[in-house]
Amino acid sequence: MEHITISPESTTTYLFQAEVEQEEDGRWSAWIEALPGCATWGYTKEEALEALREAAQAYIEVMVEKGQPVPVERAIQIPSSPHGRMT
């Protein structure tokens, strides 16, 4: 089990539990159960997690655009900066 942090273009950062498993062929699968269908794979664990981070970001951005609630495991409000979004 891993945790990944997702920060869409807003002031909320989401923390999700990611499941990671090495397949018989050596590849790694990664998914977030709280985001149905959000699953990726990679040749390394790190590659699978990075792909999952990108997929989850896109998943959440679409949900926000459609006005759907994000299934939150944990959300952290980040104060707005008068100088724009800090990265």
Secondary structure, 3 states (H helix, E strand, C coil): CEEEEECCCCCEEEEEEEEEEECCCCCEEEECCCCCCCEEEECCHHHHHHHHHHHHHHHHHHHHHCCCCCCCCCEEECCCCCCCCCC
